[in-house]
Structures are given as structure tokens and as C-alpha cells.
């Protein structure tokens, strides 16, 4: 088995083990993970209609008050910006105006996907039966509706012409890009258009709020169902539904789990009980939802009241420290003039400056909306030091006093000092001065620019034979420069004569030109005076520093030049077997040696702890390295088999757990709708018990398979380290190290 395949299988097994440990039969938890910012912006359309000019017998008293209270609550409590909340009252709430404002939310230049939209309506509504038994259609009745008396049988033609059908709201919502949309309707007989309430994302999940915050949703809460009148009460100054809506949001009574976030589902759950109780069962709010997210009402933090504090300090550059009275946490403010805002309360104020006596005022009281004036005057101390400042120095100058770099201005004791000032591109300036107490010294050096040397060019010469003597002579100045064994030299620009010499070889000269900031490459080959006696060259690229080379038993150094003929080349290196090779070299030949390094002691296997560590990472590999290949294959097969079995049993456990969770959620929802035991609830109880037993059995089998998998893995590591000994005939590995042809790196190959 290849290690990468085995590691992939092992990773899947470990992921399954982690999942079972956190996704098993755990009870719901209230650990919530809210993102820092849920909505980019909040938008609201709030409608309240008391007066219906075409319905003289059907006027309302508190719908406008309802709408005004909801709009103010959204702005003050939940952070909706005032300009993003549209309030339509009475004559403003015509059908055309309502639909225009609603359709404005479809403008992607205004509303973003990361926004939320809330639509609130308080007024009349009606449910109209459709012809041929096709069901019913709910309508919201705008200010300018002409539909006759609400107590008479409704005419579907008039309602479709003058009113807003509930499905029109749904169609408009489909074009709004915001991820969370909620309609809250306090109207008589309005009915629902969305699907009935369903489970959505499991609230027991630790990251429930993070999930619903990212998931789209459209929700609708209405004040009651078909045939139910939405009550208004003078003693409340509101409709019952909106009164409880305001209480649930403003006092956070709808926050069922106490996480300081009210979801649309929590709001409906609160309203369903509160409105039902206050109306003695006459009014039953309804809830509809599309998609699995949840509208989030997030109360905004209230900033503490602030007052103004004006501090006038002399001298103006003194450092002001303002500390809340009774607090040890200091927050310094550098005040030059004007005022600062601070939370109301008592403060201790201190002014400090080098060379001045510290001044303080304690328990300065700052009141709301009032500017508190504080004046502080610092008295100068008698001078005890001298100051060196940099008012005449450029910003890039560096100042050293007695050899130590300092920052300007610099305060020191009286005495004699050596001042050195450095600046890039200029010669340093040194000043000796004697300072007295209270003196302020401002160095003003005269700068002289540094003369830059001419740019150089680089000459590189490759010569054969390699030990030839190289020199270069300037044609312009006549200066001669010797070139070392590296073959490289930096030269001023100009024309030169390059000369190469060696005993028993004909010398050679060549005219060259050196260009600034460029490399000039020259290749020279000297011809032997007697070709039969030309030396051969032995080259060993990338030779390790600890290697020693000998030819015919005599140590040699680079370049390895030998006479033509048969030679024994030997390279010794600590920790490796000697490399030895016999080679017949011809005159002028350049022979490249690529030694193969065999570690001393290769083939002895691994130490026990090393073999154990290897098999702990990759099962069976330690056995392979110890020379027990068949044993390694057995462990690989067993661990792979138990691992696959663990994946299968763990997957089966998760499947049974999901079945159990689905039935449990369905039972919970059914019990929320019914207040008594029904046949369906009884069947769901029985099915839940069976699925629970099935999930427990699957979990036990998964745990057994995982324990078997882990035990085999651990035993395989112990076996590799301590239960087997290296097979001397078939253990370990040899390392073959040889330089690459380009001489850049070493390549290591391992063979088992």
C-alpha cells in the first residue's frame, strides 16, 4: 500500500471519530456563536391607518399610534437608521404609495443582500372567498380603498382593484435582495400567504444563530386567523397584538433563551401565547415562513451620557492625564486647546512636563451637556541640565554623543562632550563643546558631499588549464592587476589586455573592454607546447567540506591536475565508506567525478523508539524498515480493514441519529400545536423510542470498531519498536547521495 492512500483512509477514519464525539446523543445546548455584524443596514416600511374615508362605519382608533410606536422602537432600540424607516399614516397610506415604497426595496443600489427588511401594517384586512371553491384570498385595505361596508359580503373585483392581496406582498418580497424579510400584520381577517411554521435549522446546534444569520428567510406574523377580529383597547392605547409586540421587543420578553437576540420564531412564540391570553382565546396569531433562516432583532448598546471637559494648560505642550476618580486605569489626553467629550462623572486631572512641577486637580465633576472648565499652570523648575537640540539638523541626520546615538532634543548634565553628526551622502561632522546648566545648544554643521567612486565592472575568466596565471593590464593607465584562482575581479571601466601563462603551455593575450555595472565573461584555452604531455584535470563538483581527496595515495587540492595515464582516485569522508575509482586519463582531458556515498552501518535497521515512531505515523512502515515486509503488509491490511469498518459503522450511527432527530423535532412541533395527547403524537412517541434504541446500538457498534482500529494501530507501533528485531539480511535502507549535473543540489535516494 502506498503511504498517501493509507494516510487518506486514516484521515477519514479520524474525522468520523471526531464527529461521533461531538454529534452523539447530546442534549441541546445554548452555546451561541453570533457574528460581529449580522446586517449591513435595516430597512422598514411602517403603515398605520385609522381613517378610511370610503368606509364611514369602519374607522379605527389606535392603528396610527401602533405604527408610530413600532417605527420609534426600530430606530431607538434596534439600530434602524431614521432615514431608512418609512412611516405612512392615514392619507399617506394609499395603495399606490404603499406598493411604490415596497417596490423601492427591490432596488439593488439601495438594498444589499446583507440587509434586512421589515414591513409592518396596522389597519383593516379581509379574507375574500374565491369562485368555484378555489379557496380564499387575504387582502390588506389601504386608505383609498373603495370596497363598501366590511360587514357585507365582499366583491372580489373591488378588492383586487383597490386593495393589496397578501400574495402581492409575497411576490414583492421575491424581488427584494435582502437575506431576511419579515411582514408583521395587525389587521382583521388578513390571513396568511406563506407556508405554515416548520422546524428550520435545529435551535439545539451550538452555532444556531450564526447559521440562521447567513441563511435567507421570509417570515410573516399576522394578528389572527380567518374570522378573528384584531382587538383595539383604549386602556392600552394600542391594538392588543401590537401592544404585546412592543412589550415582547422593547422589554425583550420574547427572548426565550436569554441570548439577547430575538428571532422571528421567538417573537411569534411569545405573541401566540400572550395575545391568546389577553383576548381570552378570541385572537390567535399566525406564523408563516419560507426558507430556513430567521429574522433577528438585535438590541443596540446604549452609549453612556457624555459631558464636555475644557482644559487650558500652561505651557500648552504639557501632557494631561485624565483618570476616573476611584479608578486605577489611566487614559492620557494630549490637550492643546478646545474641548473633549468624556462620560459624565468625577475625574482626577494631572498636568506634567519635563522641567516643570506637576499640577493636579482631583474630583473634577463633568455633567451632561455642560462644559466643565479647568485651568492648570505649571511652574518651571530651576535648570539642572543642558539641552542639545536639532533645530538646524535635517531629518535624516544621526547624532552621536560620546559615541552613543541619541535622539533630539537630548537632555544631559553639564560638562564637555564630543558630538558626531552623520548623514547619508555627506562626510561626518565632529564638534567638541562644553555645556553649562540651563544651556541650550543647537549644532549647525557645514556639510560636504561624499565623492562617489566610479562604478566598477566585473571580469570573469574561465581558463584551461585551471592553474594558469591570469593578469590584466589597463591600456589607459598601464596598471596591471593579478586575477586570483576564482577567475573573477572588479575593474574600473576601460580597455584592458588579458594575459594567461603557464609552464609547458603557450601563453595567450586578448584585448577586452570593461563596462560599468556589467559582467564580462572570457574563456581562454592554452595550448600545450608538447600535446603529448598536456595535463588532465579531475573535477569534483559540490564536494562536501569534510571530504579529503587523494590521487595514487597522495593528497591533492583543487584544481586536481595530473599527468596523462592511469590513476586511482579516492575520496574519504567521516561516517561514509571511502569512494575509490581507477580511471585512465588522456592528455588535456577534463574528468568529472560523481562519488556515491554509502553510510557506514547501513542495513542495520532502526532503533526501537524510531521504528515505533515511524509505525505510529504510518502503520506497517516500521516493520518494513526492520526487514519484516510481510508483517508490515499484515498490519496495513488489518488496520485498513478495521478503519473502513469504523467508517461504515460511524456513518450508520449518524444516519440513525438523524432519523431519531427528525422524529424528535416532528414530535416537538406536533406537541406545540396540540395541547392534548393525539394518535399521531402517541405514534411519534413510539417511533422515537425505537429510533433511539436503534441509534444507541449503532453508536455502540461504531465505538467498538473505533476502539479496535485504535488498538490495532497502537499495537502495530509497539510491535515495530519492541516485539521484533531487525532482519539483518533484509532490513534498513542505504542512502545514495550524488551531485546533480548542474552542481546546484544533492539528490538523496532511499531503497528498501
Secondary structure, DSSP 8 states (H G I E B T S, - for coil): --HHHHHHHHHHHHHHHHHHHHSSS----------S-S-S-EEEEEEE----TT-TT---SSHHHHHHHHHHHHHHTT---GGGEEEEEGGG--HHHHHHHHHHTT-TTT--TT-EEEEEEEEEEEEEE-GGG--EEEEEE-TT-----TTS---HHHHHHHSEEHHHHHHHHHT---SEEEEEEEETT----S-B----S-TTSTTHHHHHHHS-EEEEEES--TT----EETTTTEEHHHHHHHHHHHS-TT-TTSSSEEEHHHHHHHHHHHHHHHTTTS---EEEEESS---EEE-------EEEEEEEEESTT-EEEEEETT----EEE--SSSEEEEESEEEEEEEE-TTB--EEEEEEEE-TT-EEEEEEE--B----SEEEE-TTS-TT-EEEETTEEE-SSEEE-SEEEEEEEEETTEEEEEEEEEE-TT-EEE------B------EEEEEEEEESTT-EEEEEETTT--EEEE-TT-EEEEESEEEEEEEE-TTB--EEEEEEE-TT-EEEEEEE--BSSGGG--EEEE-TT--TT-EEEETTEE--SSEEE-SEEEEEEEE-TTB--EEEEEEE-TT-EEE----B-BTTTTS---HHHHHHHHHHSTTHHHHHTT-HHHHHHHHHHHHHHHHHHHHHHHHHHHHHHHHHHHHHHHHHHHHH-SS--HHHHHHHHHHHHHHHHHHHHHHHHHHHHHHHHHHHHHHHHIIIII----TTS-S-EEEEEE-TTSS-EEEEEE-
